[in-house]
């Protein structure tokens, strides 16, 4: 009887200790702590559960790596933890941490390529992004890249961004070509891209892109030279698009296939990377009879004209407005 009594006592004590341990474990597993500042970690490919746990502890995200290891093993998460760059902030718990890492909810960084940038400028933007890996090895031509904001993660390379941007431009051009009227002088994707690049550089106002596009399309239809200043700048600067001075009279005589004051038709290539709005403006222009436009000198917009005499009046108004 004494032995049985002792065994019962020991079993009872074991239950108490086991229950206390389970209560402690459950409490630790479900406990939420608050991070005073956001913490970022980078989990390398091939990292083990132990390495991840001790990295979390080292960064102050969790207090005890051993408990996180135990939690992960009990919940069979060991093989599902994904490499990548993670940000933890505000309140965290074992479950929220594990969920983020198993889902691969990594930090999404962005790089923005603005509309109207020349290829040399776009390459500088990509090369100056410190979080992109590698070097640019993909051959590029002017207008290859669609201006847009692109997301990337810690393993993304510069070539990855370029591949995505080139595919996005190809998609935009293909979709725009489906909208072009049969009587448009634009017959190829390359022509669409070239004229869209000119429209992009001529106006930054969304509500007049389709009108500016109509002017150039009307000129192309009658064989009239485009006579657009951005093509002069592209020619004079060898594609850098940063003249740093006004256009001089001598620039208008600069002999280049990009000089649309000297040569009829479209220049041989785009002069920048146009955005989707400029591409669509060329594909679906406003129906007008305008052949001329000049800045109004007040709003950043333009005045449009169907005749040279009307255009000359607009030019005079522009000059007067500049003196105000």
Beta strands, then each sheet from edge to edge (+ up, - down):
strand 1: 33-43
strand 2: 84-92
strand 3: 109-112
strand 4: 149-152
strand 5: 292-295
strand 6: 302-305
sheet 1: 1+ 2-
sheet 2: 3+ 4-
sheet 3: 5+ 6-
end
